[in-house]
Amino acid sequence: MNKHIGRNDPCHCGSGKKYKKCCFLKINKAEIKDLEYTRFLGKGMSTKDKLVEKAGDEIGISDSEVLSFLSDSSLYKNRDVNKFYYMDKHFLFFNITINDCKMFAYPIKNENVFLWEYCLTNFPDFFDTTEIRYLESIKKSIAGFFQIKEIDSNSFITTVEDIFTFKTYKIKDKKLSQIAVRHDIYGGFLIPYDDIFISDGATPSVFSPEDKEYIRSTVQLFYRMGRKRIRKADNEELSRFLNRSPVTIYRVSLDHFLFMHEEEDFPDSKLLTKDKKEFILLKTYYKISNREDIKNRILKIRGFKIVKEGEKVDEISWVNFKGISFGEVYIADKEIIFFTDAREHLQKWRGLTKNIPLEFLNTEETDQLEITDRLFENIENDLFVEKPDNISTEEFKKSALKEWDDFYNMWFNLKQSYLGNKPPSEAIKTIIGKQRVMDQIDSYENEMLRMKKFQDGENKIKYFSADEFRKRLNIK
């Protein structure tokens, strides 16, 4: 192909037409379309600036009002949201959350409309033609929580999946494709633009794959609050709920933020549970006399659910309302074993079962440092170390692959609290366990992709492969 092809030269595609009447037109149209898209995004930014301006100057909506509305839920009853709001280090989170909530989810006065819709109706002359188009597009937007499945960094197209409806959408966003990695989850809105979407109103919180269970259960909790008849909703209804009440997206983000920061001054601990307790594996044995009676009594306690009934052993899981596992119970004819990952969980278990005839035998514990050392013994110390100059790339790659292979094999057979003190090889035998293993593998891949994206040089992270996990578990 001639790099300096003229407008009147034969087109390089072989059509026989002149370049100016063939591929030149296609390229020109693509450039114009891309320019229009960029202009539309820019107008989205100016539109939001105008919405914030109207909110403060003419409608009289303050940030404190929006924060009060955002935290107006019994979920925050005993939590000091304002304490975090006034801390300088949390300014960015609250600034983004409050402004986006103000525009997309805060109902104006008694009109039961959101700011963007209220301004579109009452101040149409305040916006130009493209800004009006942007506001009109929001009417067809989709609210929800979306997980990134694929990223095309060349076209800036990111494919996402709604974690409730499992529908996929394509977003064109240069910034998103540059900073996000596969498996990230975020809450926000997909606004249609031609045959694709743009993303807007996204929460500052980026959730991990292992947070999916937490997101679903927390949305379910908000759905049930305020209803006289408490009922469980399926995924489709929860998706419709998010679109009717988009403030829920920001409330989940706020809850997650508080959950991550409320105990940030917890004494130094190298490993914490999902609910910020010091991690330590505890295995408690009890003697029993009536297996069925004991099982039925435990199942009457909120949060305890039967996972598997067997001739020799019944398995019960203990999960809180956020989907966080607090422990596993194994009931045999003459004995119960209770597994948990924190002393606080064991203490709570003892309180809940104090009226159940369990004869305590003993508790075994495994120190968290021992667990950590076993898990990362061969990799953690030199994960980020760059290739030494005296070793060839091929030798370094071979060594890294060997260390990762040892890690995969160790992980495959290592008992983990997130999996109910089971190894992945055992956990995948149940539907819930298999999903947790898949989410955990996605989470590993998510973390490694993020490291690869922002790390330079030749190091061992480059040779990590989540598919090697999946091969060992036969997960596709």
Order of alpha helices (4+ residues) and beta strands (2+ residues): alpha-alpha-alpha-alpha-alpha-alpha-beta-beta-beta-alpha-beta-beta-alpha-alpha-alpha-beta-alpha-beta-beta-beta-beta-alpha-beta-alpha-alpha-alpha-alpha-alpha
